[in-house]
Amino acid sequence: MRLPRWWRQRREEELEAEVRSHLDLAMRDRMERGETAEQARESARREFGNVGLVKEVTRDVWGRTSLERLCQDLRFAWRMLRTHQGFSAVAVLSLALGIGGNAAIFSLVNRVLIRPLPYAEPDHLVRVTEAYPKGAIVALQEQSRTMQVAAYTTDSEFNLTGQGAAARLVGSQVSANLFALLGAPAQIGRTFEAGEDRPASDRVVILGHALWRNKFAGDPHIIGRPIAIDGIGRQVVGVMPPEFSFPSPKVQMWMPARFDSSNQGEFWEHGWMPLIARLRPAATLPQAQGELRTLISRIIPLFPYSVPHDWNAKSTVVPLQGDLTRNLRGKLLLLLCAVGCVLLIACANVASLSLARVAARQREMAVRAALGAGRGRIVRQLLTESVVLALVGGGLGLVLASSSLSALKSMLPGANALLTAASIDWQVFAYVTTLAILTGLASGLAPALSAARLDLATSLKTRGHQTAGLAGARLRSSLVVGEVALAVAMVIGTGLLIKSLWLLTQENPGFRPEQIVTVRVYPQYPQRSAGQERAGYIALYDELLRRARGVNGVSDVAAANTTPLGSELPALPVELEGHRLTPGQSIAPMLWAGAVTPGYFNLLRVPLLSGRLLTEADGEKAAEVVLVSAATAGQYWPGEDPVGKRMRIVWEQRWRTVVGVVGDVRQFDLTGKSPEWIRGAFYMPYPQSVGLDRRLPTAMTLILRTAANAPQVAGELRGLVAGVNPDLPVSEVRTLEAAVTASASPSRSLMWLFICFGGAALLLATIGVYGVVSYSVSQRTYEMGVRIAFGATPRRIFGLVLGQSFRLVLTGLTLGVVASLALTRMMTGFLYGVTATDPLTFLVVGFLLLAVALLAGYIPARRAATVDPLVALRQE
């Protein structure tokens, strides 16, 4: 609390009068003893002590001045910041890099890992792991006493027609109770009601806010309006608010999943769905986990076909938030550690610079102490200056974080709704403020304590900058060594990621992506018999391929149900000759199942290893044949010729003959990994192909080899498809080279983030080394002059200073390498083809740090080598 001005003035006047009266009494007493007036005045002052200090202590006794002094300290700190602009600029920018990086990453960590999910009572929401058929879902809903269970699909795609140009939309089929379970009401209209996921009641749809705005112009009368989705009329019953994006930000609409127990195939065999649930009142997570195991044992006998006794044995119940963030948690925590290292380096850098600045201000501190400032007041003033610097750096860092957040989110998996919703909010602001204050205290503590230990008498007798002392120099050097060690750990991590990405991009994906353009086509199911439907689709793609061959610049064309590195993952349960299944032994292996037209393998340059490729003769009525990949042939028929072997899809009676073996293609990602339940790959001629729903695949990708650019080809293909059928949506026009690039995107994004943070760490460490060496040279100018006067050559002086730079860097390098041997093991899950202790990376980083030592020490060493001994000796 600040005292009124008139009251403060009166108290100061009283204090001044009291001090003067004490001095006058002492002076008269000494004059009565025979001293002259001048002698008496000096003796009285000497006996009384430091007048300024006495006044300061008296003011402390008064109290109620803390806020006033804080304001004084803040004003003085701001003046010092403006006076020493060079020091302030370096310190503020250093702290801005560290605090800004922490603010940006914390905004993601806060939204993804700390803040609760944006649903009602989010701590009661759980995820039931593994997928379940609809029959099992209904059983869980009816029998569970600890959970309310809901189901959904992820990123399914549907055709929207009758609203202008045909469009392909991403939707989610959900059980009717999903929205009530989440506690998520509609913004307009309503959500699904009980029973709307049953036959005859499921012709309804809920629109996402963006779809409502963009496709329906935000029509306020949209409720009750009929729209056609996949040729089926549905009535719009609601529009969700813009912040709702379950299960992913890609979802544009929600439709009821159809739970039809009369359709055995749909109810039990295909269309399996993931589950979420809400714990019932008084139920606990362990209780739900125990009940689930019991329910699974009851569900197994309900299947209309034989399933293994250990079906879904790994299924359990986990908190929903942890499940939604499992793919991001490790990466975010790794990035948080990285920016934490950058901030520590920035703190050490500012502390080192502040120590040098305090050493240069020794005479100022001595004068302030002589005028009455106590050591505590000096320490407080220096800490205030440091905190002001950190707050300014924090403000600039917040601006940097805000401007870089969008780019940062684009480098991480964007399909996570929590990540998409991250922003700079009041929590981030509070975090940055707290972090800036703590950073200011941390970086200012060492300089403040150093100032508190100054020898005031010596400082007043000298010029101040020559009394820095050995302890201060050692402390500055230790801080810089710590900076270098942290920078080494950061740069080694960056080097490992760079090498990992390079090795990944050098892998052979099994095909040639150059000059390949792909276009996805989504026809609707015609309302015809199964035979007519199948013949219609075969004729449709024959016509599309025929017309595509006439597009200008197209040299070759084919079609497939999916492309390498695509988002689709078709799979079928198969039985292979020589690997018959015994009842209860195991579930049939799931193999990736390609449906392709002749020319597919030649177009993509996938090599034929034995046998023959598919031809036009392998039509719908011909003998059924397949091709298998080399890895599949080696796994199931090791040491045998697979050509002539047979395999069949488990629900079919007829066997398909293997007529050829082709090279392995990396269908899932460039690393060659695929879901553990995929046990191989085979290819079927499109007319003979089948999907998991036992129907001919309808959505297909046209694959073209062309010298023209993708946008030009896209326009011609859209016109071509519209000429065949105007209600055929066309989307995902892209090059296969773009697909290869996208597959490496997660590794690339993490690498670039580490390059940014590692580069900042290296820059700060370089500045720190330069600052210490440069300050040392300025303190040792007299010594250099003496050395030169006694015959030291400029080369000797140059080597002396440069050696100091190398000693600092080598010490930090040694500590950093030792720390990296342990810390880089945290990155093992993010590396490909390289170990966390890769010797080459460590060696390259070592040479890089030696270059930093040379760069940081060159200018100070050159300045020291050109010292004029006469000038240096006169300065002393």
N, C-alpha and C positions, 0 to 999 in steps of 0.2 A: 504493500500500500504506500503511495507517495504522499509525503507530508505537504500541507499547503505551503506555498512559497514564502508567505510572510512569516509563518511559524518557523520554517527552516532558517530564514535570515536572522530571526531573533535569536534562535538557539546558537547559530554560528557566532553572532556578536557576543553573546554571553560566554561562549567557550573562549573566544579570543581575549575577552576582558579577564577571564579567570587565569589564562596562561600568562597574560601580561602582568597580572598582579603577583603571581608566583615569582616571576623573573625580577620584578621590581623589589619585592621583599628580600630576595636573595642578594640582589645587587646592593641594597642599602646596608644589609648586614655586613657585607664584605668591605664596603666603604668605611663603615664604623671601625673595622679592624685595621684600617690604614691603607687599603688598596686604592689605587686611582680609579676614576670612573670607568676608564677603558678596560683596566684589568678586572674590575668588579663585574662588568658586563660580560666579558669573555668567560670568567670563572662561573658566573651564574648560568650561562647557557650550557657550559660543559657539564655542570652538576645536574642541571635539569634533564639533559638528554635530547633526543631527537624530538623536536617540537611537532613535526608533521606526524610522527608515529604516535605520539601521545594523543593528538587530536583524532587520529584514525581509531585508536583503541576506545577513546571516549565516545565516538560516534557509534561504535559497535555496542557499547553499553546502553546507549539510548534505544537501540533496536529500531524496527520499522523502516530500515534503510536498504534492505536486501534488493527489493525491486528497483529502487532508484539506482543502486550500484550496478545491477544487471543492465539497466538501460544505458548507463555510462559505459560499461564494458562493451555492449553491443555497438554503440555509436563509435567508440574507439576502434573496435575490430573492423567495422565497415570502412573507416578512414584508412586503416592500415591495408585493407584489401585493395582499395583504390590507389593507394600510394605505391605499393609494390606490385604493379600490374603484371610483370613478367612471372614472378613467383605465383601470384594468384591465378593466372591463366593456366599454368602447368598443373597446379594443384586441383583447380576446379575441373579441368578436362579429364584428369586422371580419375578423380572421384566420379565424374559423370559417366565415364565408361563402365566403371564397376557397379555403381548404383543403378544405372540405366539397364544394364544387362540383368541384374537381379530383379528389378521391377518387372521387366518383360516376362521373364521366366516365372516369377512368382504369380503374376496374373493368371498364367496357365495352370500352375500348380494349385493355386487357390480355388479356381473354378472346377478343376477336374478332380483333385484329390482331397480338398479340405471342405469346401462348401457342400452342404447336403443337396441331394437331387431336387429338382424343382417340382416335386410332387407332394401330395398330402402324406404326412407321416413317413418320410422316406426311409427312416431307420427300420421300418417293418417290411420294406420291399426286398424280395430275394429273387434269386435266379435258380431255376432247376436245371442243372447242367445236362448235357446230351439232348438229343431230339427224340420226339415221341410221335407215333402215328395218332390220327384223330381218335380212334377207338380208345387208345390208352389215355388220351387227354380227357375224354369224357369220363372214364373210370376214375381218374385222379380227382376231377372236379366233384364227382358224386361221393367219393369215399374218404377224401382227406378231411381230418378233423383239426389239423393244425394250420392248414393253408387254404387260401382262396386262389385257385389256379387259373391263369389265362394263357392263351397261345397267340402267336403271331408269326408272320413270315417276314423275311428280310429282303428288301429291295426287289420284289417281284415287278414284272413289267407288263403293261396292258396297253391296248390300242384305244384311243379316244377318237370317235368319228362323229360326224354330224355337227361339229362346232368349227366349221371352216376346214382348213387343211388337216388331214389326219395327223395325229400326234401320238408319240410313244411316251407314256407316263410311268413313273416309278410309284408303285403302291405297296401297301401291306395288307394282307388278309389276316384278320384278327378274330378272336372269339368275342362274342357280344359283350362280355363283362370286362374287357380290357380297360376301357376308359374309366369305368366306375372303380375298378381296382386301383388304378393310378390316381384317382381323385382329380381327373382332368376334365373339366366341363368344356362344352363348345362355346365359342364366342357368339355364333349365330345358330339358332336352331337347337338341336339336341345331339347327343351321342347315341350309340346303339342301345336298344332295349333288350331285355331278356327274351330269348327265343328267336332273335333275328339272325342267328347263325344256323338255323334249321331250314330244311327245304321249304320252298313256297313263301318264306318270310325274309329271304336274304337279298332281295333285289333293292338294296339301299346302298348309299355311299356317303362318306364324309369327306369334304374337300379340305386340303391344306390352305392356309391363308394366302401363300404366294400364288398357288394355282388359281384360287378364286379371284385374286386381283388381276393376274396376267391373262388368263384364258377367258374369264367370264366378266372382266371389267369391273370387278367388285360389285356385281349386281346385288342390291339389298333384298331383292325378291327371289333369290336363288333357291330358297327352301321350297321343296315340293317339285322343283323342275326336273323333268326326265332327261337323262343323258345316256348315250350308248357307249358301253365299255366292253371291248372284245365282242361287239355285236349284240350284247345283252342290254336291254333297257334297265336302268337303275334310277331310283329317285334320290335326289340330294336331300338329306335330312339335317345336315349341320356343316358348319365351317369352324375349324379349330383356330385358336389364337396363334399369332405369328411365332411365339416362343416355343410352341409345342412341336417336337420333332422326333418323337419316338417311332420306330427304333433307330432311325438315323436321319440326318438332315436331308438326305436324298428323297425321302418319302413325300409324295405330293397328294396322296389320297389314301383313304382306308375303306376297305370293304369287309363284310362279314365272311369269315371262313365257313365253308359249307360242311356241316357235320351231318352226314347222311349215312345212317347205319345200314341202309338197304343196299348201298354200293360198297361191297366188300373190298374191292380193289382200292378205292379212294379212302375208305375208312381205316384200313389196316396196312395196306402195302406201300403206297407212295404218298407224297405230300406230307412228309414228317415235318414237325414244327418245333422250334425252341419254345421254352416256357418261362414265364415269370410268375411270381406269386406274392401274396401279402400274408404275413403271419397273422393268424387270428388273435384276438385279445387273450392275453395270458400265455400264449404259445411262445416257445423259445426256439432258437435256431437248432440246438442239439435235438430237441424233440421232433422238429420237422425232418431233420436228417434221419433220425431213427425210424420215423413213420414211413418215409419214402422207401426205405429198403423193404419194409413189410408190404407196402402197396405194390412194388415191382413184382414181388413173388406172387401176388394175387393176380396181377395183370397178365403174366406170361401164359397161364392156361387159357386166357381169353382169345389169344391169337388164333386165326383160322388155319394157320400153317405152323410147322415146327420151328421153334426158335431155340437157340442155345440156353442152357440153364443159367449161364452167367450174363444174359442179356442186360445191358445197361447197368452192369455191376458197379461201374465207376461213377454213375450218376449220383449227385449229391445236391445239397442246398447251400448256396453261398450268398452273401450280401450283394444286392444288385449293383451298388455303386462300385464295389471292388471288381465285379465282373465286367462292367462297362468300361473300366479304366485299365484293365489288365495289360492291354497292348501298349498303353502310353506310360504307365507308371515307371518302368525302368528307364525309359528314355528321358522323361521329365526329371527324374531324380539325378540322372547322370548330368543333364544340362545344368541343374541347380548346383551340383558340386562344381561344375566348370566355372560358372559365373561367380560362385563363392570364392574360388581361387583367384579370379581376376580382381575381385574386390579386396582380397587380402593383399595382393600385389600392389593395388592402388593405395591402400592404407600404409603399407611399408614405404612406398615411394614418397608419399606426402610426409610421413614421419621423418624420413631421411632428409628431405628438403627442409622441413621445419627445424630439424636439429642444426643444420648448417645456418639457417636464418637466425636461430636463437644465439648461436655462437657469434654471429656478426652483430647481434644486438646486446652483447654483454654490458657494454658501457651504458647503454640506455637503461638496462635493468638495474645496474648499480646506482645510477642517478635516481631512478624511481624509488629504490629502497632507501637511499640516503634522504629523500624527501618525505619518507614516512610510509611507503608502501610495504606491508609485510610480505613475507614469502608466500603465505596463503593467497594474498591478493594478486601477486604476480602470477602464481600458478593458475588462479581462476581466470585472469585476463587472457593468458595464453590458451587455455582450454576454450574460452569463449571465442577467440579468434579462429581456432581450429573447427569448432562447431559451426560457426558462420560460414566458413569455407565449405564445409561438408553440406550444409543446407543449400547453399547456392549450387553446388555440384549435384545435389539430389534433385533440385528443381530442373536443372538442365537434363539430368538423367531421366526424369519423368517425361520430359518432352521427347527424348530419344526413344524411350520405351513405347510411348503412345504412337509415334510415327513408324516404329518398326514392328508393332504387334501383328498387323495384318500379314506382313511378309513372313513373320515367324510362324504364324498359324498355317500359312500355305506350305511351309516346309515340313509340317507334321501331318499325320493322317487326318484328312478333313472329314471323314465319315463319322467322326465322333461328335455328337451333338453338344456335349459339354465343352469340348475344345472350341467349337465354332462360337459358342456363347461367351467365351472369355473376353474381358474388356478391362480397361483401366477404370476402376470404381473407387469408392471411398475407402474400401479395405486396402487396396493397393496404395492409395495415397497415404493412409495411416502407416502402412508397412514402410514406405519410402521415407516418411518423416522420422519414424523410429530408427530405421537403419542409418539415416544420415546423422542423427544425433549420436548413435553408438559409434559410427565410423569416425565422426569428429573427435569423440572422446578417445577412441583407440589410437588414432593417428596423432593426437595432440598430447597424449599422456607422457610419452618419453621426452619430447621437447620441454614440457612444463616441469617435469621432475629434474631435468638437466638444468633448467634455469634456476630452480630452487636451491641447487647445490653450488651456485656460483660463489667464488671468492670475491666479495664486493670490493675489498681494499685493493686487491691486485687488478681488478677490472677497471677501477677508477684511475689507477696509475698508468695503465697501458691503453693501447688503442682498441682493445676488446677483441678484435678478430684474430689476434695472435695468442690468445689464451684459451683456445678451444679445449685443449687437454686431450690426453691419450684415450681416456674413457669415452669421450664423445665420439672420437674418430672410430673407435672399435664398435660402438653401438651403431653408428651409421653403416659401417661395413657389414655388420651382422644383419642389419635390415636388408641390405642389398643382396647379400648371399641368400637370404630367405626368398626374396623376390625371384632371383634367378632359379632357385630350386623349384619353386612353384611353376615358373614359366617352362622349365624343362619338362615337368610332368604334363603340362598342357600341350606342349608342342609334340611330345612323344605320342600322346593320345591322338593328336591331329594327324601325325605321320602314319600311325597304324590305320586310321580310317581312310586316308588317301590311298595307301597301298592296297587296302581291302577293296576299295571301289575300283581301282585299276585292274586288279586281278579278276574282279567280277565282270567288268566290261570286256575282258579278253577271253571270257569263256565262249565256247562254241554253242549257240543255242540249239543247234541241230537243223537250222534252216537259214536261208538267205533273205534278210528283210529289205534289201535294196529295191527301190522302185515298186514296192507292193502297196496298193491302196485297198482298204477293206471297207465294205458298206454293209450294215446290218439291215435286214428286211424282216418285217413282222406281219405276215398275213394272218387273217382271222380264220377260225374254224368254220367252214361252210356248213350249212344245215342240210347235210346229205348223209347217206349211209357211209359206213366205214370204208368200204371199197371205193366208192365214188370220191370220198374225201381224199384218200391216199393217191388215187390216180390224178385228182385235180392238183394236188401240191407238186407231184412229180412233173406234170405238164407245165405248171407255173414256173418252176425253176429252169426247166429246159428252155422255155421261152425267154426268161430273163437272161440266161447265159448266152443264148443265140443273139439277142439284141446287144448285150454288153460287148460281144466280140466286134461289133460294128462301131463302137465308140472310138472316136479319133484318138490315136496314140496308144490304144490297148493292144498288146501283143499276145496276151494269154489270159485266160479267165477260168475260175473254178468256184465251187461253193462248198461250204462246210458248216456244220452246226456250231462250231466255235473256232477261233483262231488261236495260235500259240500266244501265250501270255495274256489271253483274254480273261474276262470276268466270269465266263461260263465254266462250269465244271461238271460236264455230263458223266455219269457213271452208271454201270449196270452190274448186277450180281451174275456171275457166270460160273459154269462148271467146265473144267478143262479135262481133256482126255488124259487118263493116267493119274488124275487127281480127284477121283470120285469122293464125295462126302458121305460119311456114315451118319446115321441119325444121331443128333445130339452132340456130334463131334465138334463142329464149328460152323459158323455162318459162312455162306458162299463168299469168296473174295470179290470185292468191288473193283472193277477195272474201268479206267477212263475209256469212254466209248465215243469214237469219232464217227460222224456220218459225213462222207465226202463224195464228191463227184470225180470222175476220171480227169486226170490232169493236175490234181491237187499236189501230188508229190513232186512232179516235174516243175510246177510253177514255183514252189517254195524251195526247190533244190534239196529235198529230203532224199538221201541216197537209198537205193534198193540194194539190200545185202544178199538176198537169196530169193529164189522163186520169181514171181511176176507181180506187176502192179495191177490195179483195178482197171477194167476197160468198160467200154460202152456195152459190151456183151453181158456184163454182170447186172442184168436188169431185174425187175421185180419178179418175173416168172422163171428166171434162171436159177441154177443151183446156187445155194447161199454160201458165200465165201467171206473171208476176213483176211486182213493183214495184221501182224503183231509187231510190236517194237522189239528191238534187239534185246533190251533189258528183260522184257516179259518172256521172250523165248529162252533166254539164259536162266531165268528163275524157275520156269515150270518144266522145261525140257533140256536140262543141262547136258551137254555132250551129245545131243541128238539133233537130227535135222527136223526142225519144226514144220517144214512144208509137208502137207498131207495130214498133220495132226488135226484134231477136231475140238471144238468148244461149242457150248450152247448157253443161251440165257436161261436162267433157272426155270422160268415159267413156260418155256417153249419145249416142245417134244423133239423138234428136229435139231440136228447138229449142223454147225457151220464149219467149213473146211478152211484151214489156213493155207493160203496160196502164196504167201510171200512174207519176208521179214524186211522191215525198213529201219532206218536209223532212229535213234532216240531223239525226241523233240522235247524241249523244256516247256511243257504246257503251262505249268503253274507260275514259276518265276525263274529268273536267271540262275539262281543258286542250285537248281535241280531238285529242290525240295518240293514235296507235295503233301497233302493231308495224309496222315498215317493210315487212314482207311482205304486209300487208293493203292492197289497192289499190282498195277500194271497198266498197259494201254493196248487197245486194238482199234482197227478201223473197219467200217462196213461201207459197202456201196450205198449211196443215198436211197435208191429205190428199195433196198432190202433192210434199211435201218429201222431202229425202234428206240423209243425213249423209255424212261422209267415209268411213264404213264401208259406204256404198251402201245403207244401210237407213233406214227411217223413224226419225226421232228419237223416243226413248221417254221419256227424262226431260224433263218439261215444267214450266213455271212457270204456276200459275194467278194471274191478275192481277185484282184486284177493286177497284172504287171503292166505298168505304163510309164512312159517317159514324161507325161504331163504332170502338172502339179495337182495336189489333192483337191483344193477348192474348185479348180476347173472341172476335174473329173466328177466331183460331187454334184455340181450343177447339172451336168449331162445325165448322170445316173438317176437323179431325182426325177428329171423329165422322162427318162426311159421307164422307170417304175410306174410313174403316174400314167404313162401311156398304156401300160398293161392293166393296171387297176388303180384308180385315183384314191381308193381307201387304204392303200398299203403305206403305212408309215415307214420312213427311211431315216435312220439315225446312225450315230457313231461312225461317221466318215472320218477315217484317219489312216495314217501310214503305219506300216508294220514297224518301221524304224522308230516311230513315236511310241509304240507299245514297248519296244526294247528299252527305250529311254525311261519310260514310266516305271518299268519293272525295277530299274536301279534307283528310282527316285528316293525311297526311304534311306538308302545308304548315302546317296548324294546329298540329301538335305542335312542329315546329321553331320556329314563331313564338312559342309559349308558353314554350319553353325560352329563347329569346333575350329575351323579356320578363322572365323571372325573372333571368337573368344581367345584362341591361341595366339593370333596375331596381336590382339590388344595386350595380352600378357607379355608377349615378347617385346612389344614397343615400350611398355611401361618399365620392364626390366632393363632395357637398353638405356632409357632415360635415367633410371636409377643409378646404373653403373657410371654413366657419363657425369651425373651430378656429383657423385662421391669423388671420382677421380679429378674432375674439374675443380671442386672445392679444395681438395687436397693440394692441388698445384697452386692455387691462390694463397693457401696458408703457408706453403713451403717456398714462396718466391725468394725470401731471404736466403734459405738453405741452398736453393738452386744457384743463386748469385755467388755464394761462397764456393760451391763446387766448381763452377765455371772459372772463378778467379784462381782456384788452385789447380786448374788444368784439365778439368773434366770436359770431354768433347761433347758437342751437341748430340752425336749419335748415342753416347753413353747416357745422357740425360733423357733422350727420347726413349731408350730402352728401359730406363728406370721407371718412368711413368707408365709406359705401356705394360710393363710387367705387373704393376699394381692392378691394372684392369684385368689382365689374364688371371691373376691370383684370385680375384673376386669371382670371376666367371667359372674358373675351374673348381673352386670350392663349392659354389652353388650347383654346378653341373654334377659333381660327385654325389651330393646330397639328393639332387633331383633324380638321378638315375636309380639310386637305391630306393627312393620312395616310389618311383614309377614301376619297379619290379613287382611291387605289391598292389599299387593302385590300378594299373592297367588291366588287372585280372577282372575288374568290374566290367570291362568292356568286351569280354569274350563273346557274349551273346550278340554283339553288334558287328563282329568281324567275320570276314569270309576269306579263307585261304591263307590267313596269316595268324601267327600266334601272338599272344599279348606281350611276349618278351622277344619279339623279332629282332635279331642282332643288327640287321641292316638298318632298320629304322633308328635304333639307338645310336648307331655309328653316324648316320647322316645328321641326326639332331646334335650330336657332339660337335661335328664340324661346323654346323650352323651357329652354335653358341660361341665357338672360337671366333667365327667371323663377327659376331656381335661384340665380343671383347675387343677385337681390332677396331671396329667402327666406333665404339664408345670411347676408346682410349686414344684414338689417333689425334683428334683436335687438341685435347689437353696436353698430350705428349709433344705435339709440334709447338704449342705455345710455350711449354717449359723449355724446350730446346733452343728457343730464340730469345730467352731472357737476357737482358743487358745487365751484367753484374754491377755496373756503377749505379744504374737506376735502382736495382734491387737493394743494394746496400744503403743508398740514401733513404729509401722508404723506411728502413728500420731505424 
